């Protein structure tokens, strides 16, 4: 019976040094700041935390932030897959231009993106004037902004996997008589699903904490189009640091739980497909 070892065999030495440095860096950059937020929120006491968490305005903002972030990430997963497929599998005029445009949400300052989206989708904007319904200053405007900033995460996560995807599998499926929808459902999508989940998780995590591009197009109407990061900013401006850290801790716990579930599902999918994690 083989015994599990802590060290992973490698041709390169230095596991102890690199492992210790990795934990040191992770602690300094992530664990200590987050731990400080949690400790500060914990110092408020259980009763005060429950009071802040059950505040109707806070709950409404959390529903808007997490609900629209999940919807935006789901939409990006669908259309990001299509876009990544087109950019990877087909050669057409302007492909490099489209591929470069995917990275614009990365390079564009979030405030600039928010102002641009608000101007375009405003009732008198280029697109907003043509629509029979209102987009800017509504939850739909928040959704548009979250889709805008989350799309590159899905596309860039899927592109390397699509490039490495063996086309012989598709050809073998076609040779055996499988139709294209069957090949897509039985051969391609199961292989892409782990990477698609990673892209979904990245887009969701990015959307939950987004502030700059959302604040200009949201309208910030309490109980309607107010996001949780705005609640934190308002508490900080009121010098209520305890309430701000409490809301931040609630967002942290919800985000960590959802991302943990997504990562466990992604790991299970990899094992099911025979990938070693």
C-alpha positions as CSV (number, residue, x, y, z in Angstrom):
1,X,0.0,0.0,0.0
2,X,1.5,3.3,-1.1
3,X,1.8,6.1,1.4
4,X,0.9,9.6,0.4
5,X,3.9,11.9,0.4
6,X,3.9,15.6,1.0
7,X,6.6,16.4,-1.5
8,X,5.7,16.1,-5.2
9,X,8.4,14.5,-7.3
10,X,10.1,17.0,-9.5
11,X,13.2,17.3,-11.6
12,X,14.0,20.7,-10.1
13,X,15.0,21.0,-6.5
14,X,13.9,23.7,-4.0
15,X,10.4,22.5,-3.0
16,X,10.8,23.6,0.6
17,X,12.0,27.1,-0.3
18,X,9.4,27.8,-3.0
19,X,6.6,26.3,-0.9
20,X,7.5,28.5,2.1
21,X,7.8,31.6,-0.1
22,X,4.5,30.8,-1.8
23,X,2.7,30.7,1.6
24,X,4.6,33.8,2.8
25,X,3.5,35.8,-0.2
26,X,-0.1,34.5,0.0
27,X,-0.2,35.4,3.6
28,X,1.1,38.9,3.1
29,X,-0.9,39.8,0.1
30,X,-4.3,38.0,0.7
31,X,-4.7,36.3,4.1
32,X,-3.6,39.1,6.3
33,X,-5.8,41.9,4.7
34,X,-8.8,39.6,4.6
35,X,-8.1,38.4,8.1
36,X,-8.0,42.0,9.3
37,X,-11.4,42.7,7.8
38,X,-12.9,39.6,9.4
39,X,-11.4,40.4,12.8
40,X,-12.6,44.0,12.7
41,X,-16.1,42.8,11.7
42,X,-16.0,40.1,14.5
43,X,-15.3,42.8,17.1
44,X,-18.7,44.3,16.5
45,X,-20.4,41.4,18.2
46,X,-22.9,38.9,17.0
47,X,-26.0,41.1,17.6
48,X,-24.5,44.0,15.7
49,X,-23.5,41.8,12.8
50,X,-27.0,40.3,12.6
51,X,-28.5,43.8,12.6
52,X,-26.2,44.9,9.7
53,X,-26.7,41.7,7.8
54,X,-30.5,41.8,8.1
55,X,-30.9,45.5,7.2
56,X,-33.3,45.6,4.2
57,X,-31.2,48.0,2.2
58,X,-28.1,45.9,2.6
59,X,-30.0,42.7,1.7
60,X,-31.4,44.4,-1.4
61,X,-27.9,45.5,-2.5
62,X,-26.5,42.0,-1.9
63,X,-29.3,40.5,-4.0
64,X,-28.6,43.0,-6.8
65,X,-24.8,42.4,-6.7
66,X,-24.8,38.6,-6.5
67,X,-27.9,38.0,-8.6
68,X,-26.8,40.1,-11.5
69,X,-23.2,38.9,-11.2
70,X,-24.3,35.3,-11.6
71,X,-26.6,36.2,-14.6
72,X,-23.8,38.2,-16.3
73,X,-21.3,35.4,-15.7
74,X,-23.7,32.8,-17.2
75,X,-24.3,34.9,-20.3
76,X,-20.6,35.5,-20.7
77,X,-20.1,31.7,-20.4
78,X,-22.4,31.2,-23.4
79,X,-21.3,34.0,-25.7
80,X,-17.7,33.8,-24.5
81,X,-17.5,30.2,-25.7
82,X,-19.0,31.2,-29.1
83,X,-16.5,34.1,-29.4
84,X,-13.5,32.0,-28.4
85,X,-14.6,29.3,-30.8
86,X,-14.8,31.7,-33.7
87,X,-11.5,33.4,-32.9
88,X,-9.8,30.0,-32.6
89,X,-11.3,27.9,-35.3
90,X,-11.9,30.4,-38.2
91,X,-9.8,32.7,-40.1
92,X,-11.5,35.8,-41.4
93,X,-10.6,39.5,-42.3
94,X,-10.3,41.5,-39.1
95,X,-9.9,38.5,-36.8
96,X,-6.8,40.0,-35.1
97,X,-8.7,43.3,-34.6
98,X,-11.6,41.4,-32.9
99,X,-9.2,39.4,-30.8
100,X,-7.5,42.6,-29.6
101,X,-10.9,44.2,-28.9
102,X,-11.7,41.4,-26.4
103,X,-9.0,42.8,-24.1
104,X,-10.4,46.3,-24.1
105,X,-12.2,45.8,-20.7
106,X,-8.9,44.9,-19.2
107,X,-7.1,48.0,-20.4
108,X,-9.9,50.5,-20.1
109,X,-10.2,52.3,-16.7
110,X,-13.5,51.1,-15.1
111,X,-14.7,54.7,-14.6
112,X,-14.2,55.4,-18.3
113,X,-16.1,52.3,-19.2
114,X,-19.0,53.3,-16.9
115,X,-19.2,56.8,-18.4
116,X,-19.1,55.4,-21.9
117,X,-21.8,52.8,-21.2
118,X,-24.0,55.3,-19.5
119,X,-23.7,57.7,-22.4
120,X,-24.5,55.0,-25.0
121,X,-27.4,53.4,-23.1
122,X,-28.9,56.6,-21.7
123,X,-32.4,57.5,-23.0
124,X,-30.9,60.0,-25.4
125,X,-27.8,57.9,-26.2
126,X,-26.9,56.2,-29.4
127,X,-28.4,52.8,-28.4
128,X,-30.7,53.9,-25.6
129,X,-32.7,56.2,-27.9
130,X,-33.4,53.2,-30.2
131,X,-34.6,50.9,-27.5
132,X,-38.3,50.7,-26.4
133,X,-37.2,50.2,-22.8
134,X,-34.8,51.9,-20.4
135,X,-31.3,50.4,-19.8
136,X,-29.2,53.1,-18.1
137,X,-30.0,53.8,-14.4
138,X,-31.8,50.5,-14.0
139,X,-30.6,47.0,-12.9
140,X,-30.4,46.2,-16.6
141,X,-27.7,48.8,-16.9
142,X,-25.8,47.1,-14.1
143,X,-26.1,43.8,-16.0
144,X,-24.8,45.3,-19.2
145,X,-21.7,46.7,-17.3
146,X,-21.0,43.4,-15.7
147,X,-21.2,41.6,-19.0
148,X,-18.8,44.1,-20.5
149,X,-16.1,43.7,-17.8
150,X,-16.5,39.9,-17.5
151,X,-16.4,38.7,-21.1
152,X,-12.6,38.7,-21.5
153,X,-12.1,36.3,-18.6
154,X,-14.2,33.6,-20.3
155,X,-12.7,34.1,-23.8
156,X,-9.1,34.1,-22.6
157,X,-9.6,31.0,-20.4
158,X,-11.2,29.0,-23.2
159,X,-8.9,30.0,-26.1
160,X,-5.8,27.9,-25.0
161,X,-8.0,24.9,-24.4
162,X,-9.6,25.2,-27.8
163,X,-6.2,25.6,-29.5
164,X,-5.0,22.3,-27.8
165,X,-8.2,20.5,-28.5
166,X,-7.5,17.5,-30.7
167,X,-9.5,17.8,-33.9
168,X,-9.1,14.1,-34.5
169,X,-11.7,13.5,-31.8
170,X,-14.2,15.5,-33.8
171,X,-13.2,13.7,-37.0
172,X,-13.5,10.3,-35.3
173,X,-16.9,11.2,-34.0
174,X,-18.0,12.2,-37.5
175,X,-16.6,9.0,-39.0
176,X,-18.6,7.0,-36.5
177,X,-21.8,8.7,-37.8
178,X,-22.4,11.2,-35.1
179,X,-24.1,14.4,-36.2
180,X,-22.6,17.8,-35.4
181,X,-24.9,18.5,-32.4
182,X,-24.0,15.1,-30.9
183,X,-20.3,15.7,-31.4
184,X,-20.7,19.1,-29.8
185,X,-22.6,17.7,-26.8
186,X,-20.7,14.4,-26.3
187,X,-17.1,15.3,-27.4
188,X,-16.4,19.0,-27.4
189,X,-18.4,20.5,-24.5
190,X,-17.3,17.8,-21.9
191,X,-13.7,18.6,-22.7
192,X,-14.3,22.4,-22.4
193,X,-16.5,22.3,-19.4
194,X,-13.7,22.5,-16.7
195,X,-12.2,25.6,-18.5
196,X,-15.7,27.0,-19.0
197,X,-16.3,26.7,-15.2
198,X,-13.0,28.5,-14.5
199,X,-14.0,31.3,-16.9
200,X,-17.4,31.5,-15.3
201,X,-15.9,31.8,-11.8
202,X,-13.4,34.5,-12.9
203,X,-16.1,36.5,-14.5
204,X,-18.4,36.1,-11.5
205,X,-15.7,37.1,-9.0
206,X,-14.8,40.2,-11.1
207,X,-18.4,41.2,-11.4
208,X,-19.2,40.9,-7.7
209,X,-16.6,43.5,-6.6
210,X,-17.0,45.8,-9.6
211,X,-17.6,49.4,-8.7
212,X,-16.2,51.9,-11.2
213,X,-18.0,50.8,-14.3
214,X,-21.3,50.1,-12.5
215,X,-21.7,53.2,-10.4
216,X,-22.2,55.6,-13.4
217,X,-24.9,53.4,-15.1
218,X,-26.7,52.0,-12.1
219,X,-28.7,55.0,-11.0
220,X,-28.0,54.0,-7.4
221,X,-31.7,53.9,-6.4
222,X,-32.0,52.3,-2.9
223,X,-33.6,48.8,-3.0
224,X,-33.6,48.9,-6.8
225,X,-30.2,49.5,-8.4
226,X,-27.9,49.9,-5.5
227,X,-24.9,47.6,-5.4
228,X,-23.2,46.2,-2.3
229,X,-19.8,47.9,-2.9
230,X,-21.7,51.2,-2.9
231,X,-23.1,50.4,0.6
232,X,-19.5,49.8,1.7
233,X,-18.3,53.2,0.3
234,X,-21.3,55.0,1.9
235,X,-20.4,53.4,5.3
236,X,-16.8,54.5,5.0
237,X,-17.8,58.0,4.1
238,X,-19.9,58.1,7.2
239,X,-16.9,56.9,9.2
240,X,-18.8,53.7,10.2
241,X,-15.8,51.4,9.6
242,X,-17.3,48.6,11.6
243,X,-20.5,48.4,9.4
244,X,-18.3,48.7,6.2
245,X,-16.2,45.8,7.3
246,X,-19.3,43.8,8.3
247,X,-20.8,44.2,4.8
248,X,-17.4,43.4,3.2
249,X,-17.2,40.2,5.4
250,X,-20.7,39.1,4.3
251,X,-19.7,39.6,0.7
252,X,-16.5,37.7,1.3
253,X,-18.2,34.7,2.9
254,X,-20.9,34.5,0.1
255,X,-18.3,34.8,-2.6
256,X,-16.0,32.3,-1.0
257,X,-18.8,29.8,-0.7
258,X,-20.0,30.2,-4.3
259,X,-16.4,30.0,-5.6
260,X,-15.7,26.9,-3.5
261,X,-18.7,25.1,-4.9
262,X,-17.7,26.1,-8.5
263,X,-14.1,24.9,-7.9
264,X,-15.3,21.6,-6.4
265,X,-17.5,21.1,-9.4
266,X,-14.7,21.9,-11.8
267,X,-12.4,19.4,-9.9
268,X,-15.0,16.7,-10.0
269,X,-15.5,17.3,-13.8
270,X,-11.8,16.9,-14.3
271,X,-11.6,13.7,-12.4
272,X,-14.6,12.4,-14.3
273,X,-12.9,13.1,-17.6
274,X,-9.8,11.4,-16.4
275,X,-7.6,14.5,-15.8
276,X,-5.2,14.3,-12.9
277,X,-5.5,17.4,-10.7
